[in-house]
Amino acid sequence: MGKKETNIILAAILIIIGIGGILKQVFNINLFGYISFWDLGILALGLYFEWQYFTTRRSPGILVPGGIFTVVGLFSFLEALFGGLFFTHFPAGELGVALGLFQLYWFGSRNNFLLIPVGILLISALDEMSTNFFRWFNGSLVWSIGLIAIGIYLIANRKRN
């Protein structure tokens, strides 16, 4: 690594530390506390794998662990930062594997069989996230939103005719 790359990395680290200090002082969000700091380590590991592929464009298999670590690290960091917003880490693992396999498909040999586990994992993770994230979302709310949508559609359709 040359001096130019080292200076860029050092500048990025200083900017992140500065943003963390501002967030702590203004919003009382502690980016560098013990609870959220190890999540940043997992996220950094995932971003390192991603960076390794995109700088060399060799060995797209490195994108699978990169996708897993990036999604799990980001998911864990946001959960620690916002106090358990997502209720569980289970969908993060599935989303990470789905993202890693999709990146392998997209930047690799374009083997269509990779899309089967990507689709299964993505649907499963989104289903799990929807049941956890939208606990307040119940049947009466769906009916209310549906009735509003139908009413708006009827009004908009009447003006067209």
Backbone as numpy.savetxt, mean C-alpha at the origin, in Angstrom:
# Nx Ny Nz CAx CAy CAz Cx Cy Cz
29.18 2.75 -5.15 28.33 3.91 -5.15 29.23 5.14 -5.15
28.92 6.07 -6.06 29.72 7.27 -6.17 29.33 8.33 -5.17
30.10 9.42 -5.21 29.85 10.51 -4.27 28.49 11.17 -4.52
28.09 11.25 -5.79 26.82 11.88 -6.13 25.64 11.09 -5.55
25.68 9.75 -5.69 24.60 8.91 -5.15 24.58 8.97 -3.63
25.76 8.99 -3.01 25.84 9.08 -1.55 25.23 10.39 -1.05
25.52 11.48 -1.75 24.95 12.77 -1.36 23.43 12.79 -1.51
22.91 12.14 -2.55 21.46 12.08 -2.75 20.81 11.28 -1.63
21.41 10.15 -1.27 20.85 9.33 -0.19 20.90 10.08 1.14
22.02 10.74 1.41 22.14 11.53 2.64 21.12 12.65 2.67
20.92 13.33 1.53 19.93 14.40 1.46 18.52 13.86 1.71
18.20 12.70 1.13 16.88 12.10 1.34 16.66 11.74 2.80
17.69 11.20 3.45 17.58 10.85 4.87 17.36 12.10 5.71
18.10 13.16 5.41 17.93 14.41 6.16 16.53 15.01 5.96
16.01 14.92 4.74 14.66 15.42 4.47 13.63 14.62 5.25
13.77 13.30 5.27 12.83 12.45 6.00 12.88 12.75 7.50
14.08 12.92 8.04 14.21 13.25 9.46 13.58 14.62 9.75
13.78 15.58 8.85 13.18 16.90 9.03 11.66 16.85 8.98
11.11 16.09 8.04 9.65 15.93 7.96 9.13 15.27 9.22
9.86 14.27 9.71 9.47 13.61 10.96 9.44 14.58 12.13
10.42 15.47 12.19 10.44 16.47 13.27 9.28 17.44 13.18
8.94 17.86 11.97 7.80 18.76 11.79 6.50 18.06 12.17
6.33 16.81 11.73 5.11 16.07 12.08 4.97 15.89 13.58
6.09 15.67 14.27 6.05 15.50 15.72 5.64 16.80 16.41
6.21 17.91 15.97 5.93 19.19 16.62 4.54 19.73 16.30
4.11 19.59 15.06 2.85 20.20 14.64 1.65 19.30 14.90
1.76 18.01 14.51 0.60 17.11 14.57 0.71 16.04 15.66
1.81 16.06 16.42 2.06 15.06 17.46 2.07 13.63 16.89
2.60 13.49 15.68 2.77 12.18 15.05 4.23 11.81 15.17
4.52 10.72 15.86 5.90 10.33 16.12 6.34 9.29 15.09
7.01 9.75 14.03 7.49 8.85 12.98 8.61 7.94 13.46
9.39 8.42 14.39 10.59 7.69 14.78 10.49 7.08 16.16
9.29 6.80 16.61 9.11 6.07 17.86 9.37 4.59 17.63
9.50 3.84 18.72 9.79 2.42 18.60 8.70 1.67 17.84
7.45 2.04 18.06 6.35 1.31 17.44 6.36 1.47 15.93
6.64 2.66 15.43 6.59 2.88 13.99 7.95 2.75 13.32
9.04 2.76 14.07 10.35 2.76 13.43 10.69 1.43 12.79
10.33 0.31 13.41 10.66 -0.97 12.80 9.84 -1.18 11.53
8.65 -0.57 11.47 7.86 -0.65 10.25 8.56 0.07 9.11
9.20 1.18 9.43 9.97 1.89 8.41 11.14 1.05 7.92
11.71 0.22 8.80 12.79 -0.68 8.39 12.30 -1.71 7.38
11.13 -2.28 7.62 10.56 -3.24 6.67 10.24 -2.54 5.35
9.68 -1.35 5.43 9.38 -0.57 4.23 10.65 -0.24 3.47
11.70 0.15 4.18 12.97 0.47 3.53 13.57 -0.76 2.85
13.44 -1.92 3.48 13.94 -3.15 2.86 13.19 -3.43 1.56
11.88 -3.28 1.58 11.09 -3.49 0.37 11.44 -2.50 -0.72
11.59 -1.23 -0.35 11.96 -0.23 -1.34 13.36 -0.46 -1.88
14.24 -1.03 -1.05 15.59 -1.37 -1.52 15.52 -2.45 -2.59
14.71 -3.48 -2.37 14.55 -4.52 -3.39 13.99 -3.93 -4.69
13.00 -3.07 -4.55 12.42 -2.43 -5.74 13.49 -1.59 -6.46
14.25 -0.84 -5.70 15.29 0.01 -6.27 16.35 -0.84 -6.98
16.69 -2.00 -6.37 17.69 -2.88 -6.99 17.25 -3.31 -8.38
15.97 -3.65 -8.54 15.53 -4.07 -9.87 15.49 -2.89 -10.83
14.90 -1.79 -10.42 14.68 -0.70 -11.35 15.95 0.04 -11.73
17.03 -0.12 -10.98 18.30 0.49 -11.39 19.08 -0.41 -12.33
18.91 -1.73 -12.21 19.68 -2.63 -13.06 18.86 -3.27 -14.17
17.55 -3.39 -13.99 16.64 -4.05 -14.93 17.02 -5.50 -15.17
17.65 -6.13 -14.19 17.98 -7.55 -14.26 17.25 -8.25 -13.14
16.98 -9.52 -13.34 16.41 -10.38 -12.31 15.11 -9.83 -11.73
14.01 -9.90 -12.50 12.74 -9.38 -11.98 12.18 -10.18 -10.81
12.77 -11.33 -10.49 12.33 -12.10 -9.34 12.51 -11.36 -8.03
13.40 -10.37 -7.99 13.62 -9.58 -6.78 12.42 -8.70 -6.47
11.52 -8.52 -7.45 10.33 -7.71 -7.22 9.32 -8.39 -6.32
9.34 -9.72 -6.25 8.38 -10.43 -5.40 8.63 -10.12 -3.93
9.84 -10.34 -3.39 10.03 -9.93 -1.99 9.96 -8.41 -1.82
10.33 -7.67 -2.86 10.21 -6.21 -2.78 8.77 -5.77 -2.61
7.88 -6.37 -3.38 6.46 -6.04 -3.25 5.90 -6.44 -1.91
6.29 -7.62 -1.44 5.80 -8.10 -0.14 6.25 -7.18 0.98
7.56 -6.90 1.05 8.07 -6.06 2.13 7.56 -4.62 2.04
7.41 -4.11 0.82 6.92 -2.74 0.67 5.49 -2.61 1.17
4.62 -3.52 0.75 3.21 -3.43 1.16 3.06 -3.70 2.65
3.72 -4.74 3.15 3.60 -5.06 4.58 4.18 -3.93 5.43
5.32 -3.38 5.02 5.91 -2.27 5.76 5.05 -1.03 5.74
4.51 -0.69 4.57 3.64 0.48 4.47 2.35 0.28 5.27
1.76 -0.89 5.16 0.53 -1.21 5.89 0.78 -1.14 7.40
1.88 -1.74 7.85 2.20 -1.74 9.29 2.51 -0.33 9.79
3.24 0.43 8.99 3.58 1.79 9.38 2.33 2.65 9.51
1.42 2.56 8.53 0.19 3.35 8.61 -0.67 2.91 9.78
-0.68 1.62 10.07 -1.46 1.14 11.21 -0.89 1.65 12.53
0.44 1.65 12.65 1.06 2.18 13.87 0.88 3.69 13.97
0.94 4.35 12.82 0.84 5.80 12.80 -0.56 6.28 13.17
-1.58 5.60 12.66 -2.96 6.04 12.88 -3.69 5.22 13.92
-2.99 4.38 14.65 -3.59 3.70 15.79 -4.55 2.58 15.45
-4.15 1.63 14.65 -4.99 0.47 14.40 -6.14 0.73 13.46
-5.91 1.50 12.43 -6.97 1.84 11.49 -7.47 0.62 10.73
-6.59 -0.32 10.44 -6.96 -1.43 9.58 -7.33 -2.70 10.34
-7.18 -2.72 11.65 -7.60 -3.79 12.55 -6.81 -5.08 12.42
-6.20 -5.39 11.33 -5.47 -6.64 11.18 -4.42 -6.51 10.08
-3.37 -7.30 10.21 -2.32 -7.31 9.18 -2.56 -8.36 8.12
-3.57 -9.19 8.28 -3.78 -10.32 7.38 -3.86 -9.91 5.91
-4.64 -8.89 5.54 -4.72 -8.55 4.11 -3.42 -7.98 3.56
-2.57 -7.43 4.41 -1.32 -6.85 3.93 -0.41 -7.91 3.33
-0.35 -9.07 3.95 0.47 -10.15 3.40 -0.03 -10.60 2.05
-1.34 -10.76 1.93 -1.91 -11.17 0.65 -1.71 -10.10 -0.42
-1.93 -8.85 -0.05 -1.72 -7.77 -1.01 -0.26 -7.67 -1.43
0.64 -7.90 -0.50 2.06 -7.85 -0.82 2.46 -8.93 -1.80
1.99 -10.15 -1.57 2.30 -11.24 -2.49 1.66 -10.97 -3.85
0.42 -10.47 -3.86 -0.25 -10.16 -5.12 0.52 -9.08 -5.89
0.97 -8.04 -5.19 1.73 -6.98 -5.85 3.06 -7.51 -6.38
3.76 -8.30 -5.56 5.04 -8.85 -6.01 4.89 -9.74 -7.23
3.89 -10.60 -7.23 3.67 -11.47 -8.39 3.22 -10.68 -9.61
2.41 -9.64 -9.40 2.00 -8.81 -10.53 3.20 -8.07 -11.12
4.09 -7.58 -10.25 5.29 -6.93 -10.76 6.16 -7.92 -11.53
6.24 -9.15 -11.04 6.99 -10.18 -11.75 6.37 -10.44 -13.12
5.04 -10.46 -13.19 4.36 -10.63 -14.47 4.64 -9.44 -15.38
4.47 -8.24 -14.85 4.55 -7.04 -15.68 5.96 -6.78 -16.20
6.96 -6.94 -15.36 8.33 -6.63 -15.75 9.12 -7.87 -16.13
8.53 -9.04 -15.98 9.23 -10.29 -16.29 8.84 -10.83 -17.65
8.56 -12.12 -17.68 8.32 -12.81 -18.95 6.87 -12.75 -19.42
6.01 -12.08 -18.70 4.58 -11.96 -19.03 3.90 -13.32 -19.13
4.20 -14.19 -18.17 3.55 -15.49 -18.09 2.14 -15.28 -17.54
1.13 -15.58 -18.36 -0.25 -15.31 -17.98 -0.71 -16.13 -16.77
-0.05 -17.24 -16.50 -0.44 -18.06 -15.35 -0.16 -17.36 -14.02
0.70 -16.35 -14.02 0.94 -15.58 -12.80 -0.27 -14.75 -12.40
-1.14 -14.44 -13.37 -2.30 -13.62 -13.06 -3.36 -14.37 -12.26
-3.34 -15.70 -12.30 -4.32 -16.48 -11.54 -4.12 -16.29 -10.03
-2.92 -16.54 -9.48 -2.76 -16.29 -8.04 -2.88 -14.81 -7.68
-2.49 -13.92 -8.61 -2.64 -12.49 -8.35 -4.11 -12.15 -8.15
-4.96 -12.64 -9.03 -6.39 -12.36 -8.92 -7.00 -12.96 -7.66
-6.63 -14.20 -7.35 -7.18 -14.86 -6.16 -6.75 -14.11 -4.90
-5.47 -13.79 -4.80 -4.98 -13.07 -3.61 -5.56 -11.67 -3.51
-5.70 -11.00 -4.64 -6.24 -9.64 -4.63 -7.70 -9.64 -4.18
-8.50 -10.55 -4.72 -9.91 -10.61 -4.33 -10.04 -10.98 -2.85
-9.24 -11.94 -2.41 -9.30 -12.35 -1.01 -8.88 -11.21 -0.08
-7.81 -10.51 -0.43 -7.33 -9.41 0.42 -8.33 -8.25 0.44
-8.88 -7.92 -0.71 -9.85 -6.82 -0.74 -11.12 -7.19 0.02
-11.52 -8.46 -0.04 -12.68 -8.90 0.73 -12.40 -8.78 2.22
-11.22 -9.22 2.65 -10.87 -9.13 4.07 -10.76 -7.67 4.52
-10.18 -6.82 3.66 -10.07 -5.41 4.02 -11.44 -4.76 4.10
-12.34 -5.14 3.20 -13.65 -4.51 3.21 -14.44 -4.89 4.45
-14.28 -6.12 4.92 -15.00 -6.51 6.14 -14.40 -5.86 7.37
-13.10 -5.60 7.36 -12.46 -4.98 8.52 -12.53 -3.46 8.49
-12.31 -2.90 7.33 -12.21 -1.45 7.22 -13.58 -0.78 7.29
-14.58 -1.43 6.74 -15.92 -0.84 6.69 -16.86 -1.52 7.67
-16.46 -1.62 8.91 -17.33 -2.23 9.92 -18.61 -1.43 10.12
-18.57 -0.15 9.86 -19.75 0.70 10.01 -20.69 0.56 8.84
-20.24 -0.09 7.78 -21.01 -0.21 6.55 -21.98 -1.37 6.69
-23.27 -1.11 6.86 -24.23 -2.19 7.03 -25.31 -2.11 5.95
-26.27 -3.02 6.04 -27.29 -3.13 5.00 -28.15 -1.90 4.85
-28.55 -1.28 5.95 -29.41 -0.10 5.83 -28.68 1.06 5.18
-27.38 1.15 5.41 -26.61 2.20 4.76 -26.52 1.94 3.26
-26.36 0.68 2.88 -26.31 0.33 1.46 -27.63 0.69 0.79
-28.75 0.35 1.44 -30.06 0.68 0.87 -30.23 2.20 0.74
-29.81 2.93 1.73 -29.94 4.39 1.69 -29.12 4.98 0.55
-27.89 4.53 0.42 -27.03 5.02 -0.66 -27.61 4.60 -2.01
-28.14 3.38 -2.10 -28.75 2.91 -3.34 -29.95 3.75 -3.73
-30.81 4.09 -2.78 -31.98 4.92 -3.07 -31.57 6.32 -3.53
-30.55 6.87 -2.90 -30.06 8.18 -3.32 -29.51 8.11 -4.74
-28.74 7.06 -5.04 -28.16 6.90 -6.38 -29.26 6.74 -7.43
-30.29 5.96 -7.13 -31.39 5.78 -8.08 -32.12 7.10 -8.30
-32.36 7.85 -7.23 -33.01 9.15 -7.36 -32.20 10.12 -8.21
-30.90 10.17 -7.99 -30.03 11.04 -8.80 -30.04 10.60 -10.25
-30.02 9.30 -10.49 -30.06 8.78 -11.85 -31.36 9.17 -12.54
-32.50 9.03 -11.84 -33.79 9.38 -12.44 -33.88 10.87 -12.76
-33.35 11.71 -11.88 -33.36 13.15 -12.15 -32.46 13.48 -13.33
-31.27 12.90 -13.37 -30.33 13.17 -14.46 -30.85 12.62 -15.78
-31.50 11.47 -15.75 -32.03 10.87 -16.97 -33.22 11.67 -17.48
-34.02 12.25 -16.61 -35.19 13.03 -17.01 -34.74 14.28 -17.76
-33.66 14.90 -17.33 -33.19 16.12 -17.98 -32.61 15.85 -19.36
-32.13 14.65 -19.59 -31.59 14.30 -20.91 -32.71 14.13 -21.93
-33.85 13.61 -21.49 -34.96 13.35 -22.42 -35.71 14.57 -22.70
